Amino acid sequence: MNKITYNRLVRNKIPHIIEADDKEVVYEVLSTDDYMTMLDEKLIEEMMEYQDSKDSEKLADILEVVYTIARLKGVSSSELEDMRKQKAEQKGDFSEKIFLKEVIIK
């Protein structure tokens, strides 16, 4: 009998997918505090995976984690998008590729 230990947050359907492959799954449902901690770790994990692969699908994974964190904080995806747009209107976006090198104080 082989055992693989993961100790990581996974999408809701993953245990069922693994069980459908005739494997036994051991998991727990996290408390809200532990869930938030694991979501923060998951966000870092997904960002690192994107950095390694540059795969656009990883961006969707990052968004899924971001939307989940926002919901936990009581912010809907549309409210989050409104915040993004407002910030873009106030401070701009990143489309002009501006790399700030330094500021000289007079």
N, CA, C and O atoms as a GROMACS GRO file, in nm:
protein
  424
    1MET      N    1   0.084  -0.118   0.000
    1MET     CA    2   0.000   0.000   0.000
    1MET      C    3   0.089   0.125   0.000
    1MET      O    4   0.170   0.144   0.090
    2ASN      N    5   0.072   0.207  -0.101
    2ASN     CA    6   0.146   0.332  -0.112
    2ASN      C    7   0.059   0.447  -0.066
    2ASN      O    8  -0.063   0.444  -0.081
    3LYS      N    9   0.123   0.548  -0.010
    3LYS     CA   10   0.050   0.666   0.037
    3LYS      C   11   0.126   0.790  -0.008
    3LYS      O   12   0.248   0.798   0.006
    4ILE      N   13   0.052   0.887  -0.062
    4ILE     CA   14   0.109   1.016  -0.101
    4ILE      C   15   0.045   1.121  -0.011
    4ILE      O   16  -0.077   1.131  -0.003
    5THR      N   17   0.127   1.200   0.056
    5THR     CA   18   0.079   1.306   0.145
    5THR      C   19   0.085   1.439   0.070
    5THR      O   20   0.189   1.474   0.014
    6TYR      N   21  -0.026   1.512   0.070
    6TYR     CA   22  -0.032   1.640   0.001
    6TYR      C   23  -0.040   1.759   0.097
    6TYR      O   24   0.034   1.855   0.081
    7ASN      N   25  -0.130   1.754   0.195
    7ASN     CA   26  -0.149   1.864   0.289
    7ASN      C   27  -0.161   1.999   0.218
    7ASN      O   28  -0.086   2.092   0.245
    8ARG      N   29  -0.257   2.007   0.127
    8ARG     CA   30  -0.280   2.131   0.054
    8ARG      C   31  -0.427   2.147   0.021
    8ARG      O   32  -0.501   2.049   0.015
    9LEU      N   33  -0.467   2.269  -0.001
    9LEU     CA   34  -0.604   2.301  -0.038
    9LEU      C   35  -0.626   2.259  -0.183
    9LEU      O   36  -0.544   2.288  -0.270
   10VAL      N   37  -0.737   2.191  -0.209
   10VAL     CA   38  -0.770   2.149  -0.345
   10VAL      C   39  -0.912   2.191  -0.380
   10VAL      O   40  -0.992   2.224  -0.293
   11ARG      N   41  -0.941   2.189  -0.508
   11ARG     CA   42  -1.076   2.221  -0.555
   11ARG      C   43  -1.174   2.117  -0.504
   11ARG      O   44  -1.137   2.003  -0.476
   12ASN      N   45  -1.301   2.157  -0.492
   12ASN     CA   46  -1.405   2.075  -0.432
   12ASN      C   47  -1.422   1.936  -0.492
   12ASN      O   48  -1.451   1.841  -0.419
   13LYS      N   49  -1.403   1.922  -0.621
   13LYS     CA   50  -1.430   1.794  -0.688
   13LYS      C   51  -1.311   1.698  -0.687
   13LYS      O   52  -1.325   1.582  -0.726
   14ILE      N   53  -1.197   1.744  -0.644
   14ILE     CA   54  -1.076   1.661  -0.649
   14ILE      C   55  -1.091   1.530  -0.570
   14ILE      O   56  -1.054   1.426  -0.623
   15PRO      N   57  -1.144   1.530  -0.447
   15PRO     CA   58  -1.158   1.402  -0.376
   15PRO      C   59  -1.243   1.300  -0.454
   15PRO      O   60  -1.210   1.182  -0.458
   16HIS      N   61  -1.351   1.348  -0.517
   16HIS     CA   62  -1.438   1.258  -0.594
   16HIS      C   63  -1.368   1.205  -0.718
   16HIS      O   64  -1.386   1.090  -0.756
   17ILE      N   65  -1.288   1.290  -0.781
   17ILE     CA   66  -1.213   1.248  -0.900
   17ILE      C   67  -1.113   1.139  -0.861
   17ILE      O   68  -1.097   1.041  -0.934
   18ILE      N   69  -1.047   1.157  -0.748
   18ILE     CA   70  -0.949   1.058  -0.701
   18ILE      C   71  -1.020   0.928  -0.665
   18ILE      O   72  -0.972   0.820  -0.699
   19GLU      N   73  -1.132   0.937  -0.595
   19GLU     CA   74  -1.209   0.817  -0.557
   19GLU      C   75  -1.260   0.742  -0.679
   19GLU      O   76  -1.268   0.619  -0.677
   20ALA      N   77  -1.294   0.814  -0.784
   20ALA     CA   78  -1.341   0.750  -0.906
   20ALA      C   79  -1.231   0.668  -0.972
   20ALA      O   80  -1.257   0.580  -1.055
   21ASP      N   81  -1.108   0.697  -0.935
   21ASP     CA   82  -0.991   0.621  -0.984
   21ASP      C   83  -0.957   0.507  -0.889
   21ASP      O   84  -0.847   0.453  -0.892
   22ASP      N   85  -1.056   0.470  -0.804
   22ASP     CA   86  -1.045   0.357  -0.711
   22ASP      C   87  -0.932   0.376  -0.610
   22ASP      O   88  -0.859   0.282  -0.577
   23LYS      N   89  -0.920   0.500  -0.560
   23LYS     CA   90  -0.823   0.530  -0.456
   23LYS      C   91  -0.897   0.584  -0.335
   23LYS      O   92  -1.004   0.644  -0.348
   24GLU      N   93  -0.840   0.565  -0.219
   24GLU     CA   94  -0.899   0.616  -0.096
   24GLU      C   95  -0.845   0.756  -0.069
   24GLU      O   96  -0.726   0.782  -0.089
   25VAL      N   97  -0.932   0.844  -0.022
   25VAL     CA   98  -0.895   0.983   0.002
   25VAL      C   99  -0.920   1.015   0.150
   25VAL      O  100  -1.025   0.982   0.205
   26VAL      N  101  -0.824   1.079   0.213
   26VAL     CA  102  -0.839   1.128   0.351
   26VAL      C  103  -0.828   1.280   0.344
   26VAL      O  104  -0.728   1.334   0.297
   27TYR      N  105  -0.935   1.348   0.393
   27TYR     CA  106  -0.934   1.494   0.391
   27TYR      C  107  -1.014   1.546   0.509
   27TYR      O  108  -1.081   1.470   0.579
   28GLU      N  109  -1.007   1.677   0.529
   28GLU     CA  110  -1.087   1.741   0.633
   28GLU      C  111  -1.142   1.872   0.578
   28GLU      O  112  -1.088   1.928   0.483
   29VAL      N  113  -1.249   1.918   0.637
   29VAL     CA  114  -1.305   2.048   0.605
   29VAL      C  115  -1.247   2.146   0.706
   29VAL      O  116  -1.258   2.126   0.827
   30LEU      N  117  -1.185   2.251   0.655
   30LEU     CA  118  -1.112   2.346   0.739
   30LEU      C  119  -1.203   2.444   0.812
   30LEU      O  120  -1.314   2.473   0.767
   31SER      N  121  -1.155   2.494   0.924
   31SER     CA  122  -1.221   2.607   0.990
   31SER      C  123  -1.201   2.730   0.902
   31SER      O  124  -1.115   2.729   0.814
   32THR      N  125  -1.278   2.833   0.925
   32THR     CA  126  -1.267   2.955   0.844
   32THR      C  127  -1.128   3.016   0.853
   32THR      O  128  -1.072   3.060   0.752
   33ASP      N  129  -1.070   3.020   0.973
   33ASP     CA  130  -0.935   3.077   0.990
   33ASP      C  131  -0.831   2.994   0.914
   33ASP      O  132  -0.746   3.050   0.844
   34ASP      N  133  -0.837   2.862   0.929
   34ASP     CA  134  -0.742   2.776   0.858
   34ASP      C  135  -0.763   2.784   0.707
   34ASP      O  136  -0.667   2.780   0.630
   35TYR      N  137  -0.889   2.796   0.666
   35TYR     CA  138  -0.923   2.810   0.524
   35TYR      C  139  -0.857   2.934   0.466
   35TYR      O  140  -0.799   2.929   0.358
   36MET      N  141  -0.867   3.047   0.537
   36MET     CA  142  -0.806   3.171   0.488
   36MET      C  143  -0.655   3.157   0.480
   36MET      O  144  -0.593   3.203   0.384
   37THR      N  145  -0.596   3.093   0.580
   37THR     CA  146  -0.451   3.071   0.577
   37THR      C  147  -0.412   2.987   0.456
   37THR      O  148  -0.315   3.018   0.387
   38MET      N  149  -0.487   2.881   0.432
   38MET     CA  150  -0.455   2.792   0.320
   38MET      C  151  -0.482   2.859   0.185
   38MET      O  152  -0.412   2.832   0.088
   39LEU      N  153  -0.582   2.946   0.179
   39LEU     CA  154  -0.606   3.022   0.056
   39LEU      C  155  -0.489   3.115   0.027
   39LEU      O  156  -0.448   3.129  -0.089
   40ASP      N  157  -0.436   3.178   0.130
   40ASP     CA  158  -0.318   3.264   0.110
   40ASP      C  159  -0.201   3.182   0.056
   40ASP      O  160  -0.131   3.226  -0.035
   41GLU      N  161  -0.180   3.063   0.112
   41GLU     CA  162  -0.074   2.975   0.064
   41GLU      C  163  -0.102   2.929  -0.079
   41GLU      O  164  -0.011   2.920  -0.161
   42LYS      N  165  -0.229   2.899  -0.107
   42LYS     CA  166  -0.268   2.854  -0.241
   42LYS      C  167  -0.242   2.963  -0.344
   42LYS      O  168  -0.199   2.935  -0.456
   43LEU      N  169  -0.268   3.087  -0.307
   43LEU     CA  170  -0.244   3.198  -0.399
   43LEU      C  171  -0.096   3.206  -0.435
   43LEU      O  172  -0.061   3.225  -0.552
   44ILE      N  173  -0.010   3.193  -0.337
   44ILE     CA  174   0.135   3.193  -0.362
   44ILE      C  175   0.173   3.075  -0.450
   44ILE      O  176   0.250   3.090  -0.545
   45GLU      N  177   0.120   2.957  -0.418
   45GLU     CA  178   0.148   2.836  -0.497
   45GLU      C  179   0.108   2.855  -0.644
   45GLU      O  180   0.185   2.824  -0.734
   46GLU      N  181  -0.013   2.907  -0.666
   46GLU     CA  182  -0.060   2.926  -0.804
   46GLU      C  183   0.022   3.031  -0.878
   46GLU      O  184   0.050   3.016  -0.997
   47MET      N  185   0.062   3.137  -0.807
   47MET     CA  186   0.145   3.239  -0.871
   47MET      C  187   0.282   3.183  -0.909
   47MET      O  188   0.335   3.214  -1.016
   48MET      N  189   0.339   3.100  -0.822
   48MET     CA  190   0.468   3.039  -0.853
   48MET      C  191   0.455   2.943  -0.972
   48MET      O  192   0.544   2.937  -1.057
   49GLU      N  193   0.345   2.868  -0.976
   49GLU     CA  194   0.323   2.778  -1.090
   49GLU      C  195   0.312   2.857  -1.220
   49GLU      O  196   0.363   2.815  -1.323
   50TYR      N  197   0.244   2.972  -1.214
   50TYR     CA  198   0.236   3.056  -1.334
   50TYR      C  199   0.375   3.107  -1.373
   50TYR      O  200   0.411   3.105  -1.491
   51GLN      N  201   0.452   3.151  -1.274
   51GLN     CA  202   0.587   3.201  -1.303
   51GLN      C  203   0.672   3.094  -1.370
   51GLN      O  204   0.750   3.124  -1.460
   52ASP      N  205   0.657   2.970  -1.327
   52ASP     CA  206   0.734   2.860  -1.386
   52ASP      C  207   0.688   2.824  -1.526
   52ASP      O  208   0.770   2.797  -1.615
   53SER      N  209   0.556   2.824  -1.546
   53SER     CA  210   0.503   2.771  -1.673
   53SER      C  211   0.465   2.879  -1.775
   53SER      O  212   0.470   2.854  -1.895
   54LYS      N  213   0.428   2.997  -1.727
   54LYS     CA  214   0.375   3.105  -1.811
   54LYS      C  215   0.248   3.061  -1.885
   54LYS      O  216   0.211   3.120  -1.986
   55ASP      N  217   0.182   2.958  -1.833
   55ASP     CA  218   0.060   2.903  -1.892
   55ASP      C  219  -0.060   2.989  -1.853
   55ASP      O  220  -0.082   3.013  -1.734
   56SER      N  221  -0.137   3.035  -1.950
   56SER     CA  222  -0.253   3.119  -1.925
   56SER      C  223  -0.356   3.052  -1.836
   56SER      O  224  -0.428   3.120  -1.764
   57GLU      N  225  -0.364   2.920  -1.840
   57GLU     CA  226  -0.458   2.848  -1.755
   57GLU      C  227  -0.428   2.871  -1.607
   57GLU      O  228  -0.518   2.870  -1.523
   58LYS      N  229  -0.301   2.892  -1.575
   58LYS     CA  230  -0.263   2.920  -1.436
   58LYS      C  231  -0.320   3.054  -1.390
   58LYS      O  232  -0.348   3.073  -1.272
   59LEU      N  233  -0.339   3.148  -1.484
   59LEU     CA  234  -0.402   3.275  -1.449
   59LEU      C  235  -0.546   3.253  -1.403
   59LEU      O  236  -0.594   3.320  -1.312
   60ALA      N  237  -0.614   3.158  -1.467
   60ALA     CA  238  -0.751   3.123  -1.425
   60ALA      C  239  -0.750   3.065  -1.284
   60ALA      O  240  -0.840   3.093  -1.205
   61ASP      N  241  -0.649   2.985  -1.253
   61ASP     CA  242  -0.637   2.930  -1.117
   61ASP      C  243  -0.614   3.041  -1.015
   61ASP      O  244  -0.670   3.039  -0.906
   62ILE      N  245  -0.531   3.138  -1.051
   62ILE     CA  246  -0.506   3.252  -0.962
   62ILE      C  247  -0.636   3.329  -0.939
   62ILE      O  248  -0.668   3.365  -0.826
   63LEU      N  249  -0.711   3.353  -1.046
   63LEU     CA  250  -0.838   3.424  -1.033
   63LEU      C  251  -0.935   3.348  -0.944
   63LEU      O  252  -1.006   3.409  -0.863
   64GLU      N  253  -0.940   3.216  -0.957
   64GLU     CA  254  -1.030   3.136  -0.874
   64GLU      C  255  -0.997   3.156  -0.726
   64GLU      O  256  -1.087   3.171  -0.643
   65VAL      N  257  -0.870   3.155  -0.693
   65VAL     CA  258  -0.830   3.176  -0.554
   65VAL      C  259  -0.862   3.319  -0.510
   65VAL      O  260  -0.912   3.340  -0.400
   66VAL      N  261  -0.834   3.417  -0.595
   66VAL     CA  262  -0.862   3.556  -0.562
   66VAL      C  263  -1.012   3.577  -0.539
   66VAL      O  264  -1.052   3.641  -0.442
   67TYR      N  265  -1.095   3.522  -0.628
   67TYR     CA  266  -1.240   3.536  -0.611
   67TYR      C  267  -1.288   3.468  -0.483
   67TYR      O  268  -1.378   3.519  -0.416
   68THR      N  269  -1.229   3.356  -0.448
   68THR     CA  270  -1.268   3.286  -0.325
   68THR      C  271  -1.230   3.368  -0.202
   68THR      O  272  -1.310   3.381  -0.109
   69ILE      N  273  -1.111   3.424  -0.202
   69ILE     CA  274  -1.069   3.511  -0.090
   69ILE      C  275  -1.162   3.631  -0.080
   69ILE      O  276  -1.204   3.668   0.030
   70ALA      N  277  -1.194   3.692  -0.194
   70ALA     CA  278  -1.283   3.808  -0.194
   70ALA      C  279  -1.420   3.771  -0.136
   70ALA      O  280  -1.474   3.846  -0.054
   71ARG      N  281  -1.476   3.657  -0.177
   71ARG     CA  282  -1.606   3.614  -0.123
   71ARG      C  283  -1.600   3.596   0.028
   71ARG      O  284  -1.693   3.634   0.099
   72LEU      N  285  -1.490   3.539   0.076
   72LEU     CA  286  -1.473   3.521   0.221
   72LEU      C  287  -1.471   3.656   0.293
   72LEU      O  288  -1.512   3.666   0.409
   73LYS      N  289  -1.423   3.758   0.225
   73LYS     CA  290  -1.417   3.891   0.282
   73LYS      C  291  -1.545   3.971   0.256
   73LYS      O  292  -1.554   4.089   0.287
   74GLY      N  293  -1.645   3.903   0.196
   74GLY     CA  294  -1.774   3.968   0.171
   74GLY      C  295  -1.777   4.054   0.046
   74GLY      O  296  -1.862   4.142   0.034
   75VAL      N  297  -1.685   4.028  -0.047
   75VAL     CA  298  -1.676   4.107  -0.171
   75VAL      C  299  -1.707   4.014  -0.289
   75VAL      O  300  -1.641   3.912  -0.307
   76SER      N  301  -1.807   4.051  -0.368
   76SER     CA  302  -1.842   3.970  -0.485
   76SER      C  303  -1.741   3.993  -0.598
   76SER      O  304  -1.664   4.089  -0.595
   77SER      N  305  -1.743   3.905  -0.697
   77SER     CA  306  -1.651   3.921  -0.810
   77SER      C  307  -1.681   4.049  -0.886
   77SER      O  308  -1.590   4.113  -0.938
   78SER      N  309  -1.809   4.088  -0.894
   78SER     CA  310  -1.842   4.212  -0.964
   78SER      C  311  -1.795   4.334  -0.883
   78SER      O  312  -1.750   4.434  -0.941
   79GLU      N  313  -1.805   4.327  -0.751
   79GLU     CA  314  -1.753   4.436  -0.668
   79GLU      C  315  -1.602   4.445  -0.681
   79GLU      O  316  -1.546   4.555  -0.686
   80LEU      N  317  -1.536   4.331  -0.687
   80LEU     CA  318  -1.391   4.329  -0.704
   80LEU      C  319  -1.353   4.392  -0.838
   80LEU      O  320  -1.257   4.468  -0.846
   81GLU      N  321  -1.428   4.359  -0.941
   81GLU     CA  322  -1.404   4.417  -1.073
   81GLU      C  323  -1.427   4.568  -1.071
   81GLU      O  324  -1.352   4.643  -1.133
   82ASP      N  325  -1.530   4.612  -0.999
   82ASP     CA  326  -1.555   4.756  -0.986
   82ASP      C  327  -1.438   4.825  -0.916
   82ASP      O  328  -1.397   4.934  -0.956
   83MET      N  329  -1.383   4.761  -0.812
   83MET     CA  330  -1.265   4.816  -0.742
   83MET      C  331  -1.146   4.826  -0.837
   83MET      O  332  -1.073   4.925  -0.836
   84ARG      N  333  -1.129   4.722  -0.918
   84ARG     CA  334  -1.018   4.722  -1.015
   84ARG      C  335  -1.033   4.836  -1.113
   84ARG      O  336  -0.937   4.908  -1.141
   85LYS      N  337  -1.154   4.853  -1.165
   85LYS     CA  338  -1.180   4.961  -1.262
   85LYS      C  339  -1.158   5.098  -1.200
   85LYS      O  340  -1.098   5.185  -1.262
   86GLN      N  341  -1.208   5.116  -1.078
   86GLN     CA  342  -1.192   5.245  -1.009
   86GLN      C  343  -1.044   5.277  -0.988
   86GLN      O  344  -1.001   5.390  -1.010
   87LYS      N  345  -0.967   5.178  -0.947
   87LYS     CA  346  -0.824   5.199  -0.926
   87LYS      C  347  -0.755   5.231  -1.059
   87LYS      O  348  -0.665   5.315  -1.065
   88ALA      N  349  -0.797   5.162  -1.166
   88ALA     CA  350  -0.740   5.188  -1.298
   88ALA      C  351  -0.772   5.331  -1.343
   88ALA      O  352  -0.688   5.398  -1.404
   89GLU      N  353  -0.893   5.377  -1.313
   89GLU     CA  354  -0.930   5.515  -1.348
   89GLU      C  355  -0.848   5.616  -1.269
   89GLU      O  356  -0.805   5.717  -1.324
   90GLN      N  357  -0.826   5.588  -1.140
   90GLN     CA  358  -0.755   5.682  -1.053
   90GLN      C  359  -0.604   5.681  -1.077
   90GLN      O  360  -0.541   5.786  -1.082
   91LYS      N  361  -0.547   5.562  -1.092
   91LYS     CA  362  -0.401   5.550  -1.098
   91LYS      C  363  -0.350   5.489  -1.228
   91LYS      O  364  -0.229   5.479  -1.248
   92GLY      N  365  -0.441   5.448  -1.316
   92GLY     CA  366  -0.402   5.384  -1.441
   92GLY      C  367  -0.392   5.234  -1.425
   92GLY      O  368  -0.414   5.179  -1.317
   93ASP      N  369  -0.356   5.170  -1.535
   93ASP     CA  370  -0.334   5.025  -1.532
   93ASP      C  371  -0.187   5.000  -1.568
   93ASP      O  372  -0.104   5.089  -1.552
   94PHE      N  373  -0.156   4.883  -1.614
   94PHE     CA  374  -0.016   4.850  -1.644
   94PHE      C  375   0.009   4.840  -1.794
   94PHE      O  376   0.113   4.787  -1.836
   95SER      N  377  -0.083   4.888  -1.876
   95SER     CA  378  -0.076   4.868  -2.020
   95SER      C  379   0.036   4.945  -2.089
   95SER      O  380   0.077   4.909  -2.199
   96GLU      N  381   0.086   5.051  -2.026
   96GLU     CA  382   0.190   5.132  -2.092
   96GLU      C  383   0.332   5.087  -2.056
   96GLU      O  384   0.428   5.152  -2.096
   97LYS      N  385   0.344   4.978  -1.983
   97LYS     CA  386   0.473   4.916  -1.953
   97LYS      C  387   0.570   5.008  -1.879
   97LYS      O  388   0.691   4.996  -1.896
   98ILE      N  389   0.519   5.098  -1.797
   98ILE     CA  390   0.603   5.195  -1.727
   98ILE      C  391   0.677   5.127  -1.612
   98ILE      O  392   0.617   5.061  -1.528
   99PHE      N  393   0.809   5.143  -1.611
   99PHE     CA  394   0.898   5.089  -1.509
   99PHE      C  395   0.961   5.206  -1.436
   99PHE      O  396   1.052   5.270  -1.489
  100LEU      N  397   0.915   5.235  -1.316
  100LEU     CA  398   0.963   5.351  -1.240
  100LEU      C  399   1.102   5.320  -1.184
  100LEU      O  400   1.119   5.226  -1.107
  101LYS      N  401   1.199   5.399  -1.224
  101LYS     CA  402   1.336   5.375  -1.181
  101LYS      C  403   1.372   5.451  -1.054
  101LYS      O  404   1.432   5.395  -0.962
  102GLU      N  405   1.336   5.576  -1.048
  102GLU     CA  406   1.366   5.654  -0.927
  102GLU      C  407   1.286   5.783  -0.930
  102GLU      O  408   1.230   5.821  -1.032
  103VAL      N  409   1.281   5.848  -0.815
  103VAL     CA  410   1.215   5.977  -0.801
  103VAL      C  411   1.317   6.071  -0.738
  103VAL      O  412   1.379   6.038  -0.637
  104ILE      N  413   1.334   6.187  -0.798
  104ILE     CA  414   1.427   6.287  -0.747
  104ILE      C  415   1.345   6.392  -0.674
  104ILE      O  416   1.257   6.456  -0.732
  105ILE      N  417   1.373   6.411  -0.546
  105ILE     CA  418   1.299   6.505  -0.465
  105ILE      C  419   1.369   6.640  -0.469
  105ILE      O  420   1.488   6.651  -0.437
  106LYS      N  421   1.295   6.743  -0.509
  106LYS     CA  422   1.353   6.877  -0.522
  106LYS      C  423   1.322   6.962  -0.403
  106LYS      O  424   1.363   7.078  -0.398
   0.00000   0.00000   0.00000
